[in-house]
Amino acid sequence: MATKKATSTNKKAPVKKTSTTSAAAKTTVKTVPASAPKAGFSSRLETSLQSKRLWRALAAEFIGTFLLASVVIAGQGQPIFVLFALVGIVLLIGGISGAHVNPAVTIGAWATRRIGWLRAVGYILAQILGAAAAFFAFSAFIGGAATVTEQQQLYGQTAPTLFAAVDLSTIAGKEWFVFFAELLGTAILAFAVANATRTRDRLTGAFTIGLGIFIALMVTVTVGGYVSASTILNPAVALALQAYDPTVWAYTVYALAPVIGGLIGFILHDLLSGKAEIA
């Protein structure tokens, strides 16, 4: 009798895969990087000094003040010459440094937070050096002029001289008139410059500053002439015009008064406009 081999087939039960993903695995942990420490004063100063943009601006202020002082000397301070000179200088370097070319303007811009203190100090030094360079350049040319002979002197010909400001010692007792003339004139100029900083069109801004110095000089040259004195409205250019002598009055009139006027002009403009421009 044939027997069949019983074959038993062991069927394995399907194994269910269970997801054991823990809540901790699903949670994405974000690591927040620690904030970098703020740069110290010395590092910020070093970064500013290494900025090519700052050095370009300083060079522009040097060149602009050199040109302005040269025109004042060559044109003997005539307002119409200074007007067109300043318009040209603003168009030349205004896009690089703002064309302050005047320490009183720079201090006014710094006081109203248009520029930082480092840029302000650099501008003032560049302006002083630019005016001094103009003085030495013209002095060198004067030194190379031909000597006037006695015969030429008989016909009224004189040796060329460098244009200079009137010595304040010749108007002793009237220095306060010149002080307030310098203050008033620089306030008018600074008001015009403060307004020009809000003008986007460069040509309009240039003529605003140029006409501002023209109005200021027309007023101050007239009132200064009443007491036979010079008005300059620029502490740096005053150096080129040999206005500083070893007296307190010279620095009070040609350095302190323009600075006060520059502050008044900028602050008054911002008060009237109701806006403050922060650089």
LUMDRENMI-973239 format. One record per residue: x negated, y negated, z negated of N, C-alpha, C in turn. Coordinates in steps of 0.1 Angstrom, whole numbers, padded with zeros to 4 digits, always signed. Layout:
! residues N
XYZXYZXYZ/...
//
This chain:
! residues 279
-0009+0012+0000+0000+0000+0000-0009-0012+0000/-0006-0020+0009-0015-0031+0011-0011-0042+0001/-0021-0047-0005-0018-0058-0015-0023-0071-0010/-0015-0081-0011-0018-0094-0007-0025-0101-0018/-0037-0107-0014-0044-0115-0024-0037-0128-0026/-0034-0129-0038-0027-0142-0041-0037-0153-0043/-0035-0162-0035-0044-0173-0035-0038-0185-0042/-0044-0189-0052-0039-0201-0059-0046-0213-0055/-0038-0222-0051-0044-0235-0047-0042-0245-0058/-0053-0249-0063-0052-0259-0074-0052-0273-0068/-0040-0279-0069-0038-0292-0065-0042-0302-0076/-0051-0310-0073-0055-0320-0083-0045-0332-0082/-0041-0335-0094-0032-0347-0095-0039-0360-0091/-0033-0368-0084-0039-0381-0080-0043-0389-0092/-0054-0394-0091-0059-0402-0103-0056-0417-0100/-0049-0423-0109-0046-0437-0107-0057-0446-0112/-0060-0455-0103-0071-0464-0106-0065-0476-0114/-0070-0477-0126-0065-0488-0135-0074-0500-0134/-0068-0511-0134-0076-0523-0133-0079-0527-0148/-0092-0528-0150-0097-0531-0164-0103-0544-0164/-0098-0553-0155-0104-0566-0155-0100-0574-0167/-0109-0577-0175-0106-0584-0188-0103-0599-0185/-0097-0605-0194-0094-0619-0193-0106-0628-0193/-0116-0622-0200-0129-0630-0200-0136-0630-0187/-0134-0618-0179-0140-0618-0166-0133-0627-0156/-0120-0629-0158-0113-0637-0149-0115-0652-0152/-0120-0655-0164-0122-0669-0167-0135-0674-0162/-0135-0684-0154-0147-0690-0149-0152-0701-0158/-0164-0699-0162-0170-0708-0172-0178-0718-0164/-0174-0731-0165-0182-0741-0159-0192-0748-0168/-0204-0748-0164-0214-0754-0172-0216-0768-0168/-0215-0777-0177-0216-0791-0174-0231-0795-0177/-0238-0800-0167-0252-0804-0169-0253-0816-0178/-0263-0815-0186-0265-0826-0195-0269-0838-0188/-0263-0849-0193-0265-0862-0186-0279-0866-0188/-0285-0871-0176-0299-0875-0177-0300-0888-0185/-0311-0889-0193-0312-0901-0201-0314-0913-0192/-0308-0924-0197-0309-0936-0190-0324-0941-0189/-0327-0947-0177-0340-0952-0175-0343-0963-0184/-0355-0964-0190-0358-0974-0199-0362-0987-0192/-0364-0998-0200-0367-1011-0194-0379-1010-0185/-0390-1004-0190-0402-1004-0182-0401-0996-0169/-0393-0985-0169-0391-0978-0156-0383-0986-0147/-0372-0993-0152-0364-1001-0143-0372-1013-0137/-0381-1018-0145-0390-1029-0141-0399-1024-0130/-0405-1012-0132-0414-1007-0123-0407-1004-0109/-0395-0999-0110-0387-0996-0098-0384-1009-0090/-0381-1019-0098-0378-1032-0091-0390-1038-0084/-0402-1037-0091-0414-1042-0085-0419-1034-0073/-0415-1021-0072-0419-1013-0061-0409-1015-0049/-0398-1022-0051-0388-1024-0041-0393-1032-0030/-0393-1027-0018-0398-1035-0006-0388-1046-0003/-0376-1045-0007-0366-1055-0004-0370-1068-0013/-0374-1066-0025-0377-1077-0034-0389-1084-0028/-0400-1077-0024-0412-1083-0019-0409-1091-0006/-0400-1086+0002-0397-1093+0014-0390-1106+0011/-0381-1105+0001-0374-1118-0003-0384-1128-0009/-0394-1123-0017-0404-1132-0022-0412-1139-0011/-0416-1131-0001-0423-1137+0010-0415-1147+0018/-0402-1144+0019-0393-1153+0026-0392-1166+0018/-0391-1166+0005-0390-1178-0003-0403-1186-0002/-0414-1179-0002-0427-1186+0000-0427-1194+0013/-0424-1187+0024-0424-1193+0037-0414-1204+0038/-0402-1202+0033-0391-1212+0034-0395-1225+0026/-0401-1223+0014-0405-1235+0006-0416-1242+0013/-0425-1234+0019-0437-1240+0026-0431-1249+0037/-0422-1244+0045-0416-1252+0056-0409-1264+0051/-0401-1263+0040-0394-1274+0035-0403-1285+0030/-0413-1281+0022-0422-1291+0017-0430-1298+0029/-0433-1290+0039-0440-1296+0050-0432-1306+0057/-0419-1303+0059-0410-1313+0066-0408-1325+0057/-0407-1324+0044-0406-1335+0036-0418-1344+0036/-0430-1338+0037-0442-1346+0038-0443-1353+0051/-0441-1345+0062-0442-1350+0075-0431-1361+0078/-0419-1358+0074-0408-1368+0076-0406-1378+0065/-0415-1378+0055-0415-1388+0045-0402-1388+0037/-0396-1376+0036-0384-1375+0028-0371-1381+0033/-0371-1384+0047-0359-1389+0053-0348-1379+0053/-0336-1382+0048-0325-1373+0046-0321-1365+0059/-0321-1372+0070-0317-1365+0083-0327-1354+0087/-0340-1357+0084-0350-1346+0087-0348-1334+0078/-0346-1337+0065-0344-1327+0055-0332-1318+0058/-0321-1325+0063-0309-1318+0066-0311-1307+0077/-0317-1311+0088-0319-1301+0099-0330-1291+0095/-0339-1295+0087-0349-1286+0082-0343-1275+0074/-0334-1279+0065-0328-1269+0056-0319-1260+0063/-0311-1266+0073-0303-1257+0081-0311-1247+0088/-0322-1251+0094-0330-1241+0101-0336-1231+0092/-0340-1235+0080-0346-1225+0070-0336-1215+0066/-0324-1220+0063-0313-1210+0059-0310-1200+0070/-0310-1205+0082-0308-1195+0093-0320-1186+0095/-0332-1190+0092-0344-1182+0094-0345-1171+0083/-0343-1175+0070-0346-1165+0059-0334-1163+0050/-0322-1169+0054-0311-1167+0045-0306-1153+0044/-0307-1145+0054-0303-1131+0054-0313-1122+0046/-0325-1128+0043-0335-1120+0036-0335-1123+0021/-0335-1136+0017-0336-1139+0003-0324-1148-0002/-0316-1153+0007-0306-1163+0003-0311-1177+0005/-0324-1179+0008-0329-1192+0011-0326-1202+0000/-0331-1199-0012-0330-1209-0023-0339-1220-0021/-0352-1217-0019-0363-1227-0017-0363-1238-0027/-0358-1236-0039-0357-1246-0049-0355-1240-0062/-0364-1242-0072-0363-1236-0085-0350-1239-0092/-0345-1251-0090-0332-1256-0096-0321-1247-0091/-0320-1244-0078-0310-1236-0072-0311-1221-0078/-0323-1217-0079-0326-1203-0084-0321-1201-0098/-0324-1211-0106-0320-1210-0120-0305-1211-0121/-0298-1220-0113-0284-1220-0113-0278-1207-0109/-0283-1201-0099-0278-1188-0094-0280-1177-0104/-0291-1178-0112-0293-1168-0122-0284-1170-0134/-0281-1183-0138-0272-1186-0149-0258-1181-0146/-0254-1181-0133-0240-1177-0130-0240-1163-0125/-0251-1155-0128-0252-1141-0125-0251-1137-0111/-0256-1146-0102-0257-1142-0088-0269-1134-0085/-0280-1136-0093-0292-1128-0091-0297-1124-0105/-0306-1114-0106-0311-1110-0118-0323-1118-0123/-0327-1116-0135-0338-1124-0140-0352-1122-0133/-0354-1109-0130-0367-1106-0123-0368-1113-0110/-0357-1112-0102-0357-1119-0089-0358-1134-0091/-0352-1139-0101-0353-1154-0104-0367-1158-0107/-0374-1151-0115-0388-1154-0119-0396-1153-0106/-0395-1143-0099-0402-1141-0086-0400-1152-0076/-0387-1156-0075-0384-1167-0066-0391-1180-0070/-0390-1183-0082-0396-1196-0087-0411-1196-0085/-0418-1185-0088-0433-1184-0085-0436-1185-0070/-0428-1179-0062-0430-1179-0047-0427-1194-0042/-0417-1200-0047-0414-1214-0043-0426-1224-0047/-0431-1222-0059-0442-1231-0064-0454-1229-0055/-0457-1216-0052-0469-1213-0043-0467-1218-0029/-0455-1217-0024-0452-1222-0011-0453-1237-0010/-0449-1245-0020-0450-1259-0020-0465-1263-0021/-0472-1256-0030-0486-1259-0032-0494-1256-0019/-0490-1245-0012-0497-1242+0001-0495-1253+0011/-0483-1259+0011-0480-1270+0021-0489-1282+0017/-0490-1285+0004-0498-1296+0000-0513-1295+0004/-0518-1283+0002-0532-1280+0006-0534-1280+0021/-0525-1275+0028-0526-1275+0043-0526-1289+0048/-0517-1298+0044-0517-1311+0049-0529-1319+0044/-0533-1316+0032-0546-1323+0027-0558-1320+0035/-0558-1307+0040-0569-1303+0048-0569-1310+0062/-0557-1312+0067-0556-1319+0080-0559-1334+0078/-0555-1340+0067-0558-1354+0064-0574-1355+0063/-0580-1345+0056-0594-1346+0055-0602-1345+0068/-0596-1339+0078-0602-1338+0091-0599-1350+0100/-0591-1360+0096-0588-1371+0104-0600-1380+0106/-0601-1387+0117-0612-1396+0120-0612-1408+0111/-0624-1412+0108-0626-1423+0099-0623-1436+0106/-0615-1445+0100-0612-1458+0106-0623-1468+0104/-0627-1473+0115-0638-1483+0115-0634-1496+0110/-0643-1505+0107-0640-1518+0103-0633-1526+0114/-0637-1524+0126-0630-1531+0137-0615-1527+0138/-0613-1514+0137-0599-1509+0137-0591-1514+0125/-0597-1516+0114-0590-1521+0103-0586-1536+0105/-0594-1543+0113-0591-1557+0116-0578-1558+0124/-0576-1548+0132-0564-1547+0140-0552-1541+0133/-0554-1539+0120-0543-1533+0112-0542-1518+0112/-0551-1511+0118-0551-1496+0117-0556-1491+0104/-0549-1482+0098-0554-1477+0085-0556-1462+0086/-0563-1456+0077-0565-1442+0077-0552-1435+0073/-0549-1423+0079-0537-1416+0075-0538-1411+0060/-0527-1412+0054-0525-1408+0040-0514-1398+0038/-0515-1390+0028-0505-1380+0026-0493-1386+0018/-0481-1384+0023-0469-1389+0017-0468-1384+0003/-0465-1393-0006-0464-1389-0021-0453-1397-0027/-0448-1391-0039-0438-1398-0046-0444-1410-0053/-0435-1420-0056-0439-1432-0064-0443-1428-0078/-0454-1434-0082-0458-1431-0096-0448-1437-0106/-0443-1429-0115-0434-1434-0125-0439-1444-0134/-0452-1445-0136-0458-1455-0144-0456-1469-0139/-0452-1471-0126-0450-1484-0120-0436-1489-0123/-0427-1480-0128-0414-1484-0132-0411-1481-0147/-0421-1484-0155-0419-1481-0169-0407-1488-0175/-0399-1480-0183-0387-1485-0188-0375-1482-0180/-0377-1477-0168-0365-1474-0159-0365-1459-0155/-0372-1451-0163-0373-1437-0160-0359-1430-0161/-0351-1434-0170-0337-1428-0172-0329-1429-0159/-0331-1440-0151-0323-1442-0139-0327-1431-0129/-0340-1428-0128-0344-1417-0119-0340-1403-0124/-0340-1402-0138-0336-1389-0144-0321-1386-0140/-0312-1395-0141-0298-1393-0138-0296-1392-0123/-0304-1399-0115-0303-1397-0101-0307-1383-0096/-0318-1378-0102-0322-1364-0099-0311-1354-0103/-0306-1356-0115-0296-1347-0120-0283-1347-0111/-0279-1359-0108-0267-1360-0099-0269-1354-0085/-0280-1357-0079-0283-1352-0066-0284-1337-0066/-0291-1331-0076-0292-1317-0076-0279-1310-0079/-0271-1316-0087-0257-1311-0089-0249-1310-0076/-0250-1320-0068-0243-1320-0055-0249-1309-0046/-0262-1308-0046-0268-1297-0038-0264-1283-0042/-0265-1281-0056-0262-1268-0061-0247-1264-0059/-0238-1274-0060-0224-1272-0057-0222-1267-0042/-0230-1273-0033-0229-1269-0019-0235-1255-0017/-0246-1252-0024-0252-1238-0023-0242-1228-0028/-0236-1231-0040-0227-1221-0046-0215-1218-0037/-0211-1229-0030-0200-1227-0021-0204-1218-0009/-0216-1221-0004-0221-1214+0008-0223-1199+0005/-0226-1195-0008-0228-1181-0011-0215-1173-0009/-0204-1180-0008-0191-1173-0006-0187-1173+0009/-0195-1179+0017-0192-1180+0032-0199-1169+0039/-0191-1161+0046-0196-1150+0054-0204-1154+0066/-0199-1165+0073-0206-1169+0085-0219-1176+0081/-0230-1172+0087-0243-1177+0083-0244-1192+0088/-0239-1195+0100-0240-1208+0105-0233-1218+0097/-0221-1214+0093-0213-1223+0084-0220-1225+0071/-0225-1214+0065-0232-1216+0052-0244-1224+0053/-0252-1223+0065-0264-1231+0067-0260-1246+0067/-0250-1249+0075-0246-1264+0076-0240-1269+0063/-0234-1260+0055-0228-1264+0042-0240-1268+0033/-0251-1260+0033-0262-1264+0024-0269-1276+0030/-0271-1277+0043-0278-1288+0049-0270-1301+0047/-0257-1301+0048-0249-1313+0046-0249-1316+0031/-0250-1306+0023-0250-1309+0008-0263-1316+0004/-0275-1312+0010-0287-1319+0007-0287-1333+0013/-0280-1335+0025-0280-1348+0031-0272-1357+0023/-0260-1353+0018-0252-1362+0009-0260-1365-0004/-0266-1355-0010-0273-1357-0022-0284-1367-0020/-0292-1366-0009-0303-1375-0007-0298-1389-0004/-0288-1390+0004-0283-1403+0007-0279-1411-0005/-0273-1404-0015-0269-1410-0027-0281-1414-0036/-0290-1404-0038-0301-1406-0047-0312-1415-0042/-0314-1414-0029-0324-1423-0023-0320-1437-0024/-0307-1439-0023-0302-1453-0024-0303-1458-0038/-0298-1450-0048-0299-1455-0062-0313-1455-0067/-0322-1446-0062-0336-1446-0066-0343-1458-0060/-0339-1462-0048-0345-1474-0042-0342-1487-0050/-0331-1487-0058-0327-1499-0065-0338-1501-0076/-0344-1491-0081-0355-1492-0091-0369-1489-0085/-0370-1489-0072-0382-1486-0065-0389-1473-0069/-0381-1462-0070-0386-1449-0074-0382-1439-0063/-0389-1427-0064-0386-1416-0055-0377-1406-0061/-0368-1400-0053-0360-1389-0057-0363-1377-0048/-0364-1365-0054-0369-1354-0047-0359-1342-0047/-0353-1340-0059-0342-1329-0060-0348-1315-0059/-0361-1314-0061-0367-1300-0060-0380-1300-0068/-0380-1293-0079-0392-1292-0087-0404-1287-0080/-0402-1278-0070-0414-1272-0063-0419-1282-0053/-0410-1289-0045-0415-1299-0036-0421-1311-0043/-0416-1314-0055-0422-1324-0063-0437-1322-0065/-0441-1309-0066-0455-1306-0067-0463-1310-0055/-0457-1307-0043-0463-1311-0030-0464-1326-0028/-0455-1333-0035-0455-1348-0034-0463-1355-0045/-0470-1347-0052-0479-1352-0063-0471-1360-0073/-0459-1356-0076-0450-1363-0086-0454-1360-0100/-0461-1350-0103-0464-1346-0117-0477-1352-0121/-0476-1361-0131-0488-1367-0137-0488-1363-0151/-0499-1365-0159-0500-1360-0172-0492-1368-0182/-0479-1369-0179-0470-1376-0188-0457-1368-0190/-0450-1370-0201-0438-1362-0203-0427-1366-0194/-0427-1379-0190-0416-1384-0181-0416-1377-0168/-0428-1375-0162-0429-1369-0149-0422-1355-0149/-0425-1347-0159-0419-1333-0160-0404-1334-0163/-0400-1344-0171-0386-1346-0175-0378-1350-0163/-0383-1359-0155-0375-1364-0144-0375-1354-0132/-0386-1349-0129-0387-1341-0116-0386-1326-0119/-0386-1321-0131-0384-1307-0134-0372-1304-0142/-0371-1311-0153-0359-1308-0162-0346-1313-0156/-0346-1325-0151-0333-1331-0146-0328-1322-0134/-0336-1318-0125-0330-1310-0114-0325-1296-0119/-0331-1291-0129-0326-1278-0135-0313-1280-0141/-0311-1290-0149-0298-1293-0155-0288-1296-0144/-0291-1303-0134-0282-1306-0123-0278-1293-0116/-0288-1284-0114-0285-1271-0107-0275-1263-0115/-0277-1263-0128-0268-1255-0137-0254-1261-0136/-0253-1274-0136-0240-1281-0136-0233-1278-0123/-0240-1279-0112-0234-1277-0099-0228-1263-0097/-0236-1252-0101-0231-1239-0100-0220-1236-0109/-0221-1240-0122-0210-1238-0132-0197-1245-0128/-0199-1257-0123-0187-1265-0119-0180-1259-0108/-0188-1254-0098-0181-1247-0087-0174-1235-0091/-0180-1227-0100-0173-1214-0104-0161-1217-0112/-0161-1228-0120-0149-1232-0128-0138-1237-0119/-0141-1244-0109-0131-1249-0099-0125-1238-0091/-0134-1229-0086-0129-1218-0078-0123-1207-0086/-0126-1206-0099-0120-1195-0107-0126-1182-0104/-0137-1181-0098-0143-1168-0095-0158-1168-0100/-0163-1156-0102-0177-1155-0106-0183-1144-0098/-0193-1146-0091-0200-1137-0082-0212-1130-0090/-0211-1117-0091-0222-1110-0098-0230-1102-0088/-0243-1104-0088-0252-1097-0079-0255-1083-0084/
//
